[in-house]
């Protein structure tokens, strides 16, 4: 059987750490060329590129913010010129801040919403437009279980991830007219830098709640994501799939 993503071209946001880095490696192993963006860690970007190339796939890294609309348009043009297009987009990049709502500053609120919500427009629109031209594509948004359940996470983070669910469902209706699927994964707690911003009591409680008895590994989510954006998942659109280790609702 052929690889899940043989010959595909993918762009993954936040590709140097945690789930993003795992997505890059697993997608490359499954046959996709990978482009990804990052903010600051050129050393980590080099490591991820090496891992992609170790699977005999092409790698391109961009030091561009997901909120940079001009930069994302330029990035998309470069990928179209060099690779001929993008088949897969994964909106993965996100930030969180360990704030209580009563003490959340204007700056913290704006930072989380700008990064987690406004980036959906900045990143997705130029890539979506070229997917329309090629009449095919798969968009996967990494949201959070915190958008669905009343967990003790930050209100701005949960709000931003709930917005991503609305974005997924509404865009999927329009995108289907052009052969493009739009789905999301609502991730539980995974062993990433982002999860480490959560209160320690929540992390301890999670291991009790979850049927798996532990936090997820980033590669476990990436394995499922690879199937979701593959041609074998041809009849799913507008769905939000929970991947959380069987946590109690």
Secondary structure, 3 states (H helix, E strand, C coil): CCCCCCCCEEEECCCCCHHHHHHHHHHHHCCCEEEEEECCCHHHHHHHHHHHHCCCCCEEEEECCCCCHHHHHHHHHHHHHHHCCCCEEEECCCCCCCCCHHHCCHHHHHHHHHHHHHHHHHHHHHHHHHHHHHCCEEEEEEEEHHHCCCCCCCHHHHHHHHHHHHHHHHHHHHHHHHCEEEEEEEECCECCCCHHHCCHHHHHHHHHHCCCCCCECHHHHHHHHHHHCCCCCCCCCCCEEEECCCCCC
